[in-house]
């Protein structure tokens, strides 16, 4: 699908004068670079000194090492899976090929490549992901642990192949700053983890091709930063990668300037992307994880190079870590909210490593855990490596004495009820519609709820599934009907102007946020207000939801999306829910509003309804219960979810 001129005009209308001026300057620079590409200065005497401290590798827990080596061996055999697509071609990959569609991205000047057009390029996420080189950091880590040179030699062969196939400013891998930033961060860690290999210096600092690539990546990032309405997680990745490279590869005349500029950008945008409460302003949980990973990796490079970092950087990362500890459920799963594309900042672990447990373990090592933090029993490689580089600092601020349940600035509230059969966990959303004017990674999910029992999705957030190339699926997973909330007159609460653009945002307001009660309203439906109350009654293991529509009578649809583990038997306005966890049968009853006509939908495609996406590029049928009827403005719709003992 080719993006229309109208989409660009709508995007332009959401930009301020400064951003428009910056983008005009970018366009001029791109035209100039087409015919006069900047030249890399000559480099002599380059040395890599940002090595791991002694003992860092031996501190890695044995079970984490075992997972890592198993993953490294799969990669050595050429096997991997990205976004639901299994690949077996990684012994000698084609860097421009999309294994999902079979298409190959065209060659040419980078900024001429129509990367959003799947018919011309393929699935751009599939093409870009391998070239983040995070699978190479896994192989480099396997070398660091074992000393087996076959891992190092494979890394070297793939880097040389990539550098030869992707000269600066040519092709699909020189389009997006987030890709360049994450790739630089990977290269820093590859060089660090290969430090004991005799060929490491010849691969990097003594290799004119590597120097040429590293310089051009940094020059690109300095010239084309994400701006204004796009200054979300992308700009964090750009700044973190630029800063890491300028610290570890401090070999160029511009390195000090690049380092200082990247640190200023990182400090500014970490603060700008994060609420005071510590939650990410995009209100997309996976991007909270991505930004936290990138920030920790940047601080590790600063400490390894002896570069002072403003206290505000560590403070934001501390608050993000405390916020993550506060919102996870009993199985350390955070909310599923907003977009999620499986993006990571730094990968040095094997399959099965818990991302969120890893971040909390790193937070414990760097900042110290609070008494109310949930226990982390899993292990990982990354925590040991980051903790070896980052200097622990005593926080100079007061941290929460008790586990926060309500994040007023983010409009997010967690209701909890412990129990012998497992915790009831409910996330209530009364926050802003995304971040910045385009709210790129937001969903039309105002007043949605997400409910789990002992970590199992019962009322589930369906996820994201895709970005480009499948507009009907992108629209569904972002839609109001695609969330556990109420839709009026067949319209989304917020108005979409494209796959990463909202032209009108629903405004939500939290009215009450207590330990067991929450209420909020939003004005996304012009001429009517949707108000919702949620109450968690711990003694009876019951969750009560009341929806009201204030304003003219409208056609209404109320949706409840069940998790993929849930089997539902709907009879009239009652649904019996059953599932199995750890070999034990569990159950709940959903008493639905009798004023509405209820139907169960599962795996429908015309239009899409009844789907769950566990990860980017993956989807599976699940049951969605939809009640249709008419809101007369007099009485609300009451839903009661009762869990078995």
C-alpha positions in Angstrom: 0.0 0.0 0.0 1.5 3.3 -1.0 1.0 6.1 1.5 -1.3 8.8 0.0 -0.5 12.5 -0.4 -3.4 13.1 1.9 -1.7 11.2 4.7 1.4 13.4 4.4 -0.7 16.6 4.4 -2.6 15.4 7.6 0.8 14.6 9.2 2.1 18.1 8.2 -1.0 19.7 9.8 0.0 18.2 13.2 3.5 19.8 13.1 4.5 23.1 14.6 6.5 25.8 12.7 9.9 24.7 14.2 9.3 21.1 13.2 8.3 22.1 9.7 11.4 24.2 9.3 13.5 21.3 10.5 12.0 18.9 8.1 12.5 21.4 5.2 16.2 21.5 6.2 16.3 17.7 6.2 14.9 17.6 2.7 17.6 20.1 1.5 20.3 18.1 3.1 19.1 14.9 1.5 19.2 16.4 -1.9 22.7 17.7 -1.3 24.0 14.3 0.0 22.6 12.6 -3.1 25.4 14.0 -5.2 28.0 15.0 -2.6 28.2 12.3 0.1 30.2 13.4 3.2 33.6 11.9 3.4 34.9 9.9 6.4 38.1 11.5 7.8 41.2 9.3 8.1 41.8 7.6 11.4 45.1 6.4 12.9 46.0 4.9 16.2 42.4 3.9 17.2 42.1 1.7 20.3 39.1 0.1 22.0 39.3 0.6 25.8 35.6 0.2 26.9 36.1 -3.5 27.8 34.3 -5.5 30.4 35.7 -5.4 33.9 37.3 -8.6 35.2 34.8 -11.1 36.6 31.9 -9.8 34.5 31.6 -13.0 32.5 32.1 -15.4 35.4 29.3 -13.7 37.3 26.7 -14.8 34.7 24.3 -17.4 36.3 24.7 -20.9 34.8 21.1 -21.3 33.7 21.3 -18.0 31.8 24.5 -19.2 30.2 22.8 -22.4 29.1 19.9 -20.5 27.5 22.3 -18.2 25.7 24.5 -21.0 24.3 21.4 -22.9 23.1 20.2 -19.8 21.2 23.7 -19.2 19.8 23.9 -22.7 18.5 20.5 -22.3 16.8 21.8 -19.2 15.1 25.0 -20.9 14.0 22.8 -23.5 12.3 21.0 -20.6 10.6 17.7 -20.8 12.5 15.8 -17.9 13.9 12.2 -16.5 14.1 11.2 -12.9 13.7 7.7 -11.7 14.1 6.2 -15.1 13.6 8.3 -16.0 10.5 10.7 -18.9 10.9 14.0 -18.4 9.1 16.6 -21.0 8.2 18.9 -18.8 6.0 21.0 -17.1 8.7 24.2 -18.9 7.8 24.5 -16.5 4.8 21.5 -14.0 4.9 20.3 -11.8 2.2 20.2 -8.4 4.0 17.5 -7.0 1.6 15.1 -9.9 1.4 11.8 -10.2 3.2 11.2 -13.8 4.0 7.5 -13.2 4.6 6.5 -11.9 1.2 9.5 -13.1 -0.8 10.1 -9.6 -2.0 13.5 -7.9 -2.1 13.9 -4.2 -1.4 15.1 -2.1 -4.3 18.6 -0.6 -4.6 19.1 3.1 -4.8 19.6 6.3 -2.9 18.2 5.6 0.6 15.7 8.4 0.8 14.2 7.3 -2.5 13.2 3.9 -1.3 9.4 3.7 -0.7 9.8 1.6 2.4 6.2 1.9 3.5 5.0 0.3 0.2 4.9 -3.4 0.9 4.2 -4.2 -2.8 7.5 -2.5 -3.7 9.7 -3.4 -0.8 8.1 -6.2 1.3 7.5 -6.1 5.0 10.0 -3.5 6.2 10.0 -4.7 9.8 11.2 -8.2 8.6 13.9 -6.6 6.5 15.1 -4.2 9.2 15.0 -6.5 12.2 18.0 -8.8 11.2 20.1 -5.7 10.4 19.8 -4.5 14.0 22.5 -7.1 14.5 21.1 -8.1 17.9 21.5 -11.8 16.9 25.2 -11.0 16.5 25.5 -9.6 20.0 24.1 -13.1 21.1 26.9 -14.8 19.1 29.5 -12.4 20.5 28.3 -13.1 24.0 28.6 -16.9 23.3 32.2 -16.3 22.3 32.9 -14.2 25.5 31.6 -17.0 27.6 33.1 -20.0 25.9 36.2 -18.6 24.0 35.0 -20.7 21.0 36.2 -18.8 18.0 33.6 -20.2 15.6 31.1 -17.8 17.2 33.5 -14.8 16.7 34.3 -15.9 13.1 30.6 -16.0 12.2 30.0 -12.5 13.7 33.0 -11.2 11.7 31.8 -12.8 8.4 28.3 -11.3 8.8 29.5 -7.9 9.7 31.8 -7.8 6.6 28.9 -9.1 4.5 26.6 -6.4 5.8 29.1 -3.6 5.3 29.8 -4.7 1.8 26.1 -4.9 0.9 25.0 -1.7 2.5 27.4 1.2 1.7 26.4 4.5 3.3 23.2 6.1 2.0 22.4 3.3 -0.3 19.4 1.1 0.2 16.7 0.3 2.8 19.0 0.2 5.9 19.9 3.9 5.7 16.3 5.3 6.0 15.3 5.2 9.7 17.3 6.7 12.5 16.1 4.2 15.1 17.6 1.4 13.0 21.0 3.1 12.8 21.0 3.9 16.5 20.2 0.4 17.6 22.7 -1.0 15.1 25.5 1.2 16.5 24.7 0.0 20.1 24.9 -3.6 18.8 28.3 -2.9 17.2 29.6 -1.4 20.5 28.7 -4.5 22.4 29.9 -6.9 19.7 33.4 -5.2 19.9 33.3 -5.4 23.7 32.3 -9.1 23.8 34.8 -10.0 21.1 37.7 -8.3 22.9 39.5 -11.5 23.7 39.4 -12.7 20.1 42.7 -12.0 18.2 40.7 -10.7 15.2 38.7 -8.1 17.1 40.9 -5.1 16.3 41.2 -6.1 12.7 37.5 -6.3 12.4 36.8 -2.9 13.9 39.4 -0.2 14.7 42.0 -1.4 12.2 39.4 -1.9 9.5 38.9 1.1 7.1 35.5 -0.3 6.1 34.3 -0.6 9.7 35.6 2.9 10.5 33.8 4.2 7.4 30.5 2.6 8.5 30.7 3.8 12.1 31.5 7.4 11.0 28.7 7.5 8.5 26.2 6.1 11.0 27.0 8.8 13.5 27.1 11.6 10.8 23.7 10.5 9.6 22.2 10.6 13.2 23.7 14.0 13.8 22.1 15.3 10.5 18.7 13.7 10.7 17.3 13.5 14.2 13.7 12.6 14.8 11.8 15.9 15.4 8.8 17.4 17.0 5.8 15.0 16.6 8.2 12.1 15.9 10.3 12.7 19.0 9.2 9.5 20.8 11.1 6.3 21.4 12.9 6.8 18.0 14.8 9.8 19.2 15.8 7.9 22.4 17.3 5.1 20.3 19.1 7.5 18.0 20.6 9.4 21.0 21.5 6.3 22.9 23.2 4.7 19.9 25.0 7.8 18.9 26.2 8.4 22.5 27.3 4.8 23.0 29.3 4.9 19.7 30.9 8.2 20.5 32.0 6.9 23.9 33.3 3.5 22.9 34.5 4.4 19.4 36.0 7.7 20.3 38.2 7.8 17.2 37.0 10.7 15.0 37.5 14.5 15.1 33.7 14.9 15.7 33.4 12.3 18.4 33.4 14.7 21.3 30.8 16.9 19.6 28.6 14.0 18.8 28.9 12.6 22.3 27.9 15.9 23.9 25.0 16.5 21.5 23.7 12.9 21.9 23.9 13.2 25.7 22.0 16.5 25.6 19.4 14.9 23.4 19.2 11.8 25.5 18.7 13.7 28.7 16.1 16.0 27.2 14.1 13.3 25.6 14.2 10.8 28.4 12.6 13.5 30.5 10.2 14.4 27.7 9.1 10.8 27.1 8.5 10.0 30.7 5.8 11.1 33.1 6.9 12.3 36.6 5.5 9.0 37.9 7.9 7.0 35.8 5.6 5.6 33.2 6.3 6.2 29.5 4.3 9.0 27.9 3.4 6.9 24.8 1.3 4.7 27.1 2.6 1.7 25.2 4.2 -0.6 27.7 6.7 -2.3 25.4 8.1 1.1 24.5 8.5 1.7 28.2 10.7 -1.4 28.2 12.6 -0.3 25.1 13.3 3.2 26.4 14.5 1.8 29.8 16.8 -0.7 28.1 18.3 2.0 25.9 18.8 4.4 28.8 20.5 1.8 30.9 22.8 0.8 28.0 23.7 4.5 27.5 24.6 4.9 31.1 26.7 1.8 31.0 28.7 3.3 28.1 29.1 6.6 30.0 30.4 4.8 33.1 32.7 2.6 31.0 34.2 5.7 29.3 34.3 7.9 32.4 31.9 10.4 30.9 29.8 12.3 33.5 26.0 11.9 33.0 23.5 14.4 34.4 21.8 13.2 37.5 18.4 13.6 35.8 19.2 10.7 33.4 19.7 8.2 36.3 16.7 9.7 38.1 14.4 9.1 35.1 15.7 5.5 34.8 15.1 5.0 38.5 11.5 6.2 38.3 10.9 4.1 35.2 12.1 1.0 37.1 10.1 1.7 40.2 7.0 2.3 38.0 7.6 -1.0 36.2 7.9 -2.8 39.5 4.6 -1.2 40.6 2.4 -2.2 37.6 3.4 -5.8 36.9 1.1 -8.6 37.9 2.0 -11.7 40.1 3.8 -13.3 37.2 5.8 -10.1 36.4 3.8 -9.2 33.3 3.1 -5.5 32.8 0.0 -4.1 31.1 -0.6 -4.8 27.4 -1.3 -1.3 26.4 -0.8 0.6 23.1 1.5 -0.5 20.3 4.0 -3.3 20.8 6.5 -4.4 18.1 8.9 -6.7 20.1 11.7 -4.1 19.9 14.7 -4.4 22.3 17.5 -2.1 23.0 20.2 -4.6 23.8 20.0 -8.4 23.4 22.5 -10.8 24.9 20.2 -13.5 26.1 18.7 -16.7 24.9 15.1 -17.6 24.2 12.9 -17.9 27.3 14.5 -15.1 29.2 11.9 -12.9 30.9 12.4 -9.3 29.6 10.6 -7.7 32.6 12.3 -9.8 35.2 15.6 -8.9 33.6 14.9 -5.2 33.8 13.8 -5.5 37.4 17.0 -7.5 38.2 19.1 -4.8 36.6 17.2 -2.1 38.5 17.9 -4.0 41.7 21.7 -4.2 40.9 21.9 -0.5 39.9 19.4 1.3 42.1 18.5 -1.2 44.8 15.1 -2.9 45.2 12.4 -1.5 47.5 10.7 -3.6 50.1 7.4 -3.7 48.1 9.0 -4.8 44.8 7.9 -8.2 43.6 10.4 -11.0 43.9 12.4 -11.8 40.8 13.5 -15.4 40.6 14.6 -15.6 36.9 18.1 -15.0 35.7 19.7 -13.4 32.7 23.0 -12.5 31.1 22.4 -8.8 30.4 22.0 -7.9 34.1 25.4 -9.2 34.9 27.0 -7.3 32.1 25.3 -4.0 32.7 25.8 -4.2 36.4 29.6 -4.7 35.8 29.7 -1.4 33.9 27.2 0.8 35.6 28.3 2.4 38.8 25.7 1.9 41.5 24.5 5.2 42.8 22.5 6.1 46.0 19.3 7.7 44.9 19.0 11.3 46.1 15.2 11.4 45.9 12.5 9.9 48.0 11.1 6.7 46.4 7.6 5.3 47.0 7.3 3.7 50.5 4.4 1.6 49.3 3.5 0.0 46.0 1.7 2.7 43.9 -1.6 1.8 42.4 -2.6 5.0 40.7 -0.5 7.0 38.3 -2.4 10.3 38.0 -0.3 11.8 35.2 -0.7 8.7 33.1 -4.3 8.1 34.1 -3.4 4.4 34.8 -4.8 2.6 37.8 -4.1 -1.0 38.9 -6.7 -2.7 41.1 -5.5 -5.9 42.9 -7.0 -8.6 45.1 -4.7 -11.4 46.4 -6.2 -14.8 46.9 -5.3 -18.5 47.5 -6.1 -19.3 43.9 -4.2 -16.4 42.5 -4.2 -12.6 42.3 -6.9 -10.7 40.5 -5.2 -7.9 38.6 -7.1 -5.1 36.7 -5.7 -2.3 34.7 -8.0 0.7 34.2 -7.1 3.3 31.5 -8.2 6.9 32.0 -5.1 8.5 30.6 -4.2 10.8 27.6 -4.5 9.5 24.1 -0.8 8.8 23.5 2.1 11.2 23.2 2.7 14.3 21.2 0.4 15.6 18.5 0.3 12.5 16.3 0.1 10.0 19.2 1.8 7.5 16.9 1.7 4.4 19.1 -1.7 5.0 20.8 -4.8 2.9 20.4 -8.4 4.1 20.6 -8.8 2.4 24.0 -10.0 5.1 26.4 -11.6 3.7 29.6 -10.6 0.1 28.6 -9.9 -2.5 31.2 -7.6 -5.4 31.3 -8.1 -8.2 33.8 -5.9 -11.2 34.7 -6.2 -14.0 37.2 -2.9 -15.4 38.5 -1.2 -13.8 35.4 -3.7 -15.3 32.9 -5.4 -12.9 30.5 -9.1 -13.1 31.2 -10.3 -9.8 29.8 -7.4 -9.2 27.4 -5.9 -6.3 25.5 -5.6 -7.9 22.0 -2.2 -6.4 21.2 -0.9 -4.9 17.9 0.0 -7.6 15.3 1.2 -5.3 12.5 2.1 -1.8 11.4 2.5 -1.6 7.6 1.0 -3.4 4.6 -2.3 -4.7 6.2 -4.4 -1.6 6.8 -7.6 -3.5 7.8 -5.7 -5.4 10.6 -3.8 -2.3 11.7 -7.1 -0.5 12.0 -8.8 -3.4 13.9 -6.1 -3.8 16.6 -6.0 0.0 17.2 -9.8 0.4 17.2 -12.2 1.0 20.0 -14.1 -2.2 19.2 -10.7 -4.0 19.5 -10.5 -3.2 23.2 -12.5 -3.8 26.3 -14.5 -0.6 26.2 -17.7 0.9 24.7 -18.2 2.0 21.1 -20.9 4.5 20.1 -22.5 4.7 16.7 -19.8 2.5 15.0 -17.0 5.1 15.5 -13.7 5.1 17.2 -13.3 7.4 20.2 -10.3 9.1 18.5 -10.0 9.7 14.7 -7.2 8.1 12.8 -5.4 9.8 10.0 -3.0 7.0 9.1 -1.2 4.0 10.6 0.8 6.3 12.9 -1.4 9.4 13.1 -4.4 10.4 15.1 -6.0 13.7 14.0 -8.4 14.0 16.9 -7.8 12.7 20.4 -10.3 11.6 23.0 -9.8 13.4 26.2 -10.1 11.3 29.4 -10.5 12.4 33.0 -10.2 10.2 36.0 -12.9 10.9 38.6 -12.0 8.4 41.3 -9.0 6.2 41.9 -9.0 4.3 45.1 -7.6 0.9 46.3 -10.7 -0.9 45.0 -12.7 1.6 43.0 -12.0 3.6 39.9 -14.1 5.8 37.6 -13.4 8.0 34.6 -15.0 9.6 31.6 -14.0 10.7 28.1 -15.4 13.0 25.5 -14.3 11.2 22.3 -17.9 10.9 21.1 -18.9 14.3 20.0 -22.1 15.3 21.8 -21.9 12.4 24.2 -19.7 11.3 27.2 -18.8 7.8 28.1 -18.4 7.3 31.9 -17.2 4.0 33.4 -16.9 2.8 37.0 -14.9 -0.3 38.0 -15.0 -1.9 41.5 -13.0 -4.8 42.7 -14.7 -6.5 45.6 -12.0 -8.7 47.2 -14.1 -10.8 49.6 -16.4 -12.1 46.9 -13.7 -12.2 44.2 -15.9 -10.0 42.0 -15.2 -7.2 39.5 -18.1 -4.9 38.7 -18.1 -2.6 35.6 -20.7 0.0 35.0 -20.9 2.0 31.7 -23.0 5.1 31.2 -23.5 7.3 28.2 -24.4 10.9 28.9 -25.9 12.6 25.9 -28.1 11.8 22.9 -29.2 8.1 22.5 -26.8 6.2 20.3 -26.2 2.7 18.9 -23.8 1.1 21.3 -21.4 -1.9 21.1 -19.7 -3.1 24.3 -16.8 -5.5 23.7 -15.0 -7.9 26.0 -12.0 -9.7 24.5 -11.1 -12.9 26.3 -7.5 -14.2 26.5 -6.5 -17.1 24.2 -6.4 -19.6 27.1 -10.1 -18.9 27.9 -12.9 -21.1 26.7 -16.3 -19.3 26.8 -19.8 -20.8 26.8 -22.3 -17.9 26.2 -26.0 -18.4 27.0 -28.1 -15.2 26.6 -26.3 -12.6 28.8 -24.2 -15.0 30.8 -20.9 -16.5 29.9 -19.1 -19.3 31.7 -15.3 -19.0 31.4 -12.9 -21.9 31.9 -9.2 -22.4 31.6 -6.3 -24.5 32.9 -3.2 -23.2 34.6 -0.3 -25.4 35.7 -2.6 -28.4 35.4 -5.4 -26.9 37.5 -8.8 -26.1 36.1 -10.0 -22.5 36.8 -13.3 -20.8 36.1 -15.2 -17.5 36.2 -18.6 -16.3 35.3 -19.3 -13.2 33.3 -22.7 -11.6 33.9 -23.3 -9.3 30.9 -25.8 -6.3 30.6 -29.2 -7.8 29.8 -30.1 -4.6 27.9 -27.8 -5.6 25.1 -27.9 -8.4 22.5 -24.8 -10.6 23.0 -22.9 -12.6 20.5 -19.6 -14.5 20.6 -17.1 -13.8 17.8 -14.0 -15.8 17.1 -11.4 -15.6 14.3 -13.6 -13.6 11.9 -11.9 -11.8 9.0 -14.6 -9.8 7.1 -14.2 -7.6 9.1 -11.6 -8.7 11.6 -13.0 -9.6 15.1 -12.0 -12.1 17.7 -8.2 -12.1 17.6 -5.3 -11.9 20.0 -1.7 -11.0 19.1 0.9 -12.3 21.5 3.7 -10.6 19.6 4.3 -8.6 16.5 3.5 -10.4 13.3 1.6 -13.1 15.2 -2.1 -13.5 15.8 -4.5 -16.3 16.9 -8.2 -16.6 17.2 -9.8 -15.9 20.5 -13.3 -15.2 21.7 -14.7 -11.7 21.8 -18.1 -11.1 23.3 -20.0 -8.1 21.8 -23.2 -6.7 23.1 -25.2 -4.5 20.7 -28.1 -2.2 21.6 -29.1 1.4 22.2 -28.0 3.8 24.9 -31.0 5.8 26.1 -29.0 7.9 28.6 -31.1 6.9 31.6 -29.4 3.9 33.1 -26.0 2.3 32.7 -24.9 -1.1 31.6 -23.6 -3.3 34.4 -21.1 -6.2 33.9 -20.0 -8.5 36.7 -17.0 -10.8 36.5 -17.0 -13.4 39.3 -14.0 -15.7 39.8 -14.3 -19.2 41.3 -12.8 -19.9 44.7 
